[in-house]
Amino acid sequence: MGYPKWGWIPSNNDQIRLQADLTRTFAFWKERFETLLGGVPPSLGKPVAEAETLIERWIVRDPKTGNKVVPRTTAEAKAIAAQNVEVLRKALRVLGSQGSTGVISVPDTSALMRNPDLALYGLALGTNDYEVRLPPTVLTELDQLKDMGIPGVLTWSPDGSTLLAVCHGSSRHPPDQVVLVRP
Protein backbone atom coordinates (compact mmCIF):
# COMPACT_ATOMS: atom_id res chain seq x y z
CA MET A 1 0.00 0.00 0.00
CA GLY A 2 1.45 3.36 -0.98
CA TYR A 3 0.97 6.86 0.29
CA PRO A 4 -1.14 9.53 -1.42
CA LYS A 5 0.39 11.33 -4.37
CA TRP A 6 -0.69 14.70 -2.97
CA GLY A 7 0.75 16.56 -0.01
CA TRP A 8 1.52 19.91 1.51
CA ILE A 9 2.49 22.65 -0.89
CA PRO A 10 5.61 24.68 -0.05
CA SER A 11 5.05 27.53 2.42
CA ASN A 12 5.92 31.15 1.82
CA ASN A 13 7.66 33.30 4.47
CA ASP A 14 4.40 34.59 5.98
CA GLN A 15 3.05 31.05 6.29
CA ILE A 16 6.31 29.89 7.91
CA ARG A 17 6.04 32.67 10.52
CA LEU A 18 2.40 31.77 11.20
CA GLN A 19 3.34 28.10 11.43
CA ALA A 20 6.06 28.89 13.98
CA ASP A 21 3.60 30.93 16.08
CA LEU A 22 0.97 28.20 15.88
CA THR A 23 3.52 25.53 16.82
CA ARG A 24 4.42 27.46 20.00
CA THR A 25 0.78 28.21 20.81
CA PHE A 26 -0.27 24.60 20.34
CA ALA A 27 2.61 23.31 22.49
CA PHE A 28 1.61 25.75 25.27
CA TRP A 29 -2.06 24.75 24.95
CA LYS A 30 -1.29 21.03 24.79
CA GLU A 31 0.75 21.07 28.00
CA ARG A 32 -2.07 22.76 29.88
CA PHE A 33 -4.71 20.54 28.30
CA GLU A 34 -2.80 17.40 29.32
CA THR A 35 -2.32 18.82 32.81
CA LEU A 36 -6.07 19.27 33.09
CA LEU A 37 -6.75 15.79 31.78
CA GLY A 38 -4.36 13.99 34.13
CA GLY A 39 -5.77 10.57 34.98
CA VAL A 40 -8.41 10.16 32.27
CA PRO A 41 -9.32 6.58 31.39
CA PRO A 42 -7.53 4.97 28.41
CA SER A 43 -10.82 4.88 26.51
CA LEU A 44 -10.61 8.68 26.39
CA GLY A 45 -6.84 9.16 26.65
CA LYS A 46 -5.98 7.23 23.50
CA PRO A 47 -8.36 9.16 21.20
CA VAL A 48 -7.13 12.43 22.71
CA ALA A 49 -3.50 11.48 22.03
CA GLU A 50 -4.37 10.51 18.46
CA ALA A 51 -6.22 13.80 17.89
CA GLU A 52 -3.32 15.82 19.33
CA THR A 53 -0.84 13.92 17.15
CA LEU A 54 -2.84 14.56 13.99
CA ILE A 55 -3.20 18.26 14.80
CA GLU A 56 0.54 18.54 15.51
CA ARG A 57 1.38 16.81 12.24
CA TRP A 58 -0.86 19.20 10.35
CA ILE A 59 0.74 22.21 12.04
CA VAL A 60 4.33 21.03 11.57
CA ARG A 61 3.71 19.71 8.04
CA ASP A 62 6.75 17.45 8.13
CA PRO A 63 7.04 15.91 4.66
CA LYS A 64 8.41 12.67 6.18
CA THR A 65 5.28 12.01 8.29
CA GLY A 66 2.75 14.72 7.49
CA ASN A 67 2.03 13.78 3.87
CA LYS A 68 0.66 10.45 5.06
CA VAL A 69 -2.27 12.25 6.68
CA VAL A 70 -3.02 14.99 4.14
CA PRO A 71 -6.64 14.82 2.95
CA ARG A 72 -7.37 15.08 -0.77
CA THR A 73 -9.75 18.05 -0.47
CA THR A 74 -10.27 21.05 1.79
CA ALA A 75 -13.77 19.79 2.64
CA GLU A 76 -12.31 16.46 3.75
CA ALA A 77 -9.66 18.27 5.83
CA LYS A 78 -12.34 20.36 7.54
CA ALA A 79 -14.37 17.25 8.37
CA ILE A 80 -11.32 15.46 9.82
CA ALA A 81 -10.34 18.56 11.81
CA ALA A 82 -13.88 18.88 13.19
CA GLN A 83 -13.87 15.21 14.26
CA ASN A 84 -10.56 15.61 16.07
CA VAL A 85 -11.55 18.86 17.76
CA GLU A 86 -14.74 17.12 18.93
CA VAL A 87 -12.60 14.43 20.61
CA LEU A 88 -10.81 17.18 22.55
CA ARG A 89 -14.11 18.89 23.40
CA LYS A 90 -15.51 15.60 24.67
CA ALA A 91 -12.49 15.23 26.96
CA LEU A 92 -13.10 18.73 28.31
CA ARG A 93 -16.78 17.94 28.92
CA VAL A 94 -15.78 14.81 30.86
CA LEU A 95 -13.25 16.87 32.80
CA GLY A 96 -15.88 19.53 33.53
CA SER A 97 -18.17 16.94 35.07
CA GLN A 98 -15.54 15.75 37.58
CA GLY A 99 -15.90 16.71 41.23
CA SER A 100 -18.63 18.78 42.79
CA THR A 101 -17.83 21.93 40.79
CA GLY A 102 -15.38 20.69 38.20
CA VAL A 103 -13.37 23.92 38.61
CA ILE A 104 -9.68 23.44 37.91
CA SER A 105 -7.17 26.29 37.80
CA VAL A 106 -3.93 25.99 35.82
CA PRO A 107 -1.97 29.16 36.61
CA ASP A 108 1.19 29.96 34.71
CA THR A 109 4.44 31.01 36.39
CA SER A 110 3.82 34.75 36.19
CA ALA A 111 0.34 34.34 37.70
CA LEU A 112 1.82 32.42 40.63
CA MET A 113 4.54 35.01 41.12
CA ARG A 114 2.00 37.88 41.11
CA ASN A 115 -0.63 36.01 43.16
CA PRO A 116 1.01 33.17 45.08
CA ASP A 117 -1.79 32.88 47.67
CA LEU A 118 -3.76 30.03 46.12
CA ALA A 119 -6.41 30.35 48.83
CA LEU A 120 -7.46 33.62 47.18
CA TYR A 121 -7.95 32.03 43.76
CA GLY A 122 -11.44 31.00 44.87
CA LEU A 123 -12.56 34.64 44.69
CA ALA A 124 -11.63 34.89 41.03
CA LEU A 125 -12.97 31.41 40.27
CA GLY A 126 -16.27 32.07 42.04
CA THR A 127 -16.00 29.03 44.31
CA ASN A 128 -13.98 27.76 47.24
CA ASP A 129 -14.18 24.22 45.86
CA TYR A 130 -11.44 24.13 43.23
CA GLU A 131 -8.26 22.32 42.36
CA VAL A 132 -4.95 23.84 41.25
CA ARG A 133 -2.84 21.88 38.77
CA LEU A 134 0.64 22.96 37.76
CA PRO A 135 2.10 21.91 34.41
CA PRO A 136 5.67 20.57 34.38
CA THR A 137 6.94 23.74 32.71
CA VAL A 138 5.60 25.88 35.56
CA LEU A 139 7.23 23.67 38.19
CA THR A 140 10.54 23.82 36.30
CA GLU A 141 10.38 27.60 35.97
CA LEU A 142 9.52 28.05 39.66
CA ASP A 143 12.34 25.73 40.63
CA GLN A 144 14.77 27.78 38.51
CA LEU A 145 13.56 30.99 40.16
CA LYS A 146 13.96 29.42 43.58
CA ASP A 147 17.52 28.36 42.71
CA MET A 148 18.25 31.98 41.72
CA GLY A 149 17.09 33.09 45.19
CA ILE A 150 13.93 34.84 44.01
CA PRO A 151 11.19 34.76 46.67
CA GLY A 152 7.59 33.80 45.99
CA VAL A 153 8.19 30.28 44.72
CA LEU A 154 7.08 26.75 45.48
CA THR A 155 8.74 24.45 47.95
CA TRP A 156 8.03 21.07 49.49
CA SER A 157 6.94 20.54 53.10
CA PRO A 158 9.68 19.19 55.41
CA ASP A 159 8.29 15.64 55.12
CA GLY A 160 8.15 15.93 51.31
CA SER A 161 4.46 15.09 51.07
CA THR A 162 2.94 18.48 50.28
CA LEU A 163 3.71 21.14 47.71
CA LEU A 164 3.63 24.60 49.28
CA ALA A 165 3.59 28.09 47.81
CA VAL A 166 6.02 30.32 49.69
CA CYS A 167 4.69 33.81 49.21
CA HIS A 168 7.67 35.68 50.66
CA GLY A 169 11.09 34.51 51.72
CA SER A 170 12.66 31.25 50.64
CA SER A 171 12.72 27.63 51.70
CA ARG A 172 15.78 28.43 53.88
CA HIS A 173 13.87 31.01 55.95
CA PRO A 174 10.43 30.87 57.53
CA PRO A 175 7.91 32.07 54.94
CA ASP A 176 5.48 34.88 55.71
CA GLN A 177 2.66 32.77 54.32
CA VAL A 178 2.30 29.19 53.13
CA VAL A 179 -0.59 27.89 51.06
CA LEU A 180 -1.30 24.27 50.22
CA VAL A 181 -1.52 23.37 46.55
CA ARG A 182 -4.12 20.65 46.66
CA PRO A 183 -3.05 17.50 44.76
CORFENHU-V825188 format. One record per backbone hydrogen bond with DSSP energy under -0.5 kcal/mol. CO is the residue of the C=O (numbers start at 1). NH is the residue of the N-H. If there is no record, write none. Layout:
CO,NH
CO,NH
//
This chain:
12,16
13,17
14,18
15,19
16,20
17,21
18,22
19,23
20,24
21,25
22,26
23,27
24,28
25,29
26,30
27,31
28,32
29,33
30,34
31,35
32,36
33,37
34,38
35,38
37,40
41,44
41,45
42,46
44,48
45,49
46,50
47,51
48,52
49,53
50,54
51,55
52,56
53,57
54,58
55,59
56,60
57,61
62,65
62,66
62,67
65,68
66,69
67,70
69,71
73,77
74,78
75,79
76,80
77,81
78,82
79,83
80,84
81,85
82,86
83,87
84,88
85,89
86,90
87,91
88,92
89,93
90,94
91,95
92,96
93,97
94,97
95,98
102,104
103,131
105,133
108,112
109,113
110,114
111,115
116,118
117,120
118,121
119,122
120,123
120,124
121,125
122,126
122,127
128,130
131,105
131,133
133,135
135,138
135,139
136,140
137,141
138,142
139,143
140,144
141,145
142,146
143,147
144,148
145,150
146,149
153,166
155,164
157,160
162,157
163,181
164,155
164,166
165,167
165,179
168,176
169,152
170,173
177,167
179,165
180,182
//
